[in-house]
Amino acid sequence: MTQPQPDDHPPVFRTWNQVYGFVLLLHVLIISLFYLLTQSYT
């Protein structure tokens, strides 16, 4: 008898790799924004 596999798909994207890529991209964008703001006000 086999046990059913849990449905571990992420809620928004199709794969967890897409979620990780989105988080990484968002992280880079936020760091870039902070860098540009720092350069413009110093």
N, C-alpha and C positions, 0 to 999 in steps of 0.2 A: 504494500500500500504506500503510495507516495503522498507526501504532504504538499498542499498548494503553496506555490511561491507567493511571497508577499508582493504586492504592487508597489514598488518603490520608485515610481516615476516622479520627477519633480512636478510641482503644481503648475508652473508657467511654461517652462521650456520642455523640449522633448527628451533631452538627456542631461545628466548631471554635468557633463563636460561643457555644455552650453551655459549652464548656470555659472560654473567656475570662470568661463571666459567673459561673461557679462560682468561678474564681480571684479575681475582683473581689469577690464576696460574702464569700468566706473572708478576704480581706484586710481588708475593713471590719469583720467580726466580731472578728478578732484585734486590730485597733487599738482597737475599742470595749472589748474585754476589758481590754487594757492600760490604757486610760484609766480605766476603773472601778476597777481594782486600785490605780492610782496615787492616785485621789481618796480611796479608803477607807483607805489607809495613810499619808497625809501629813497 
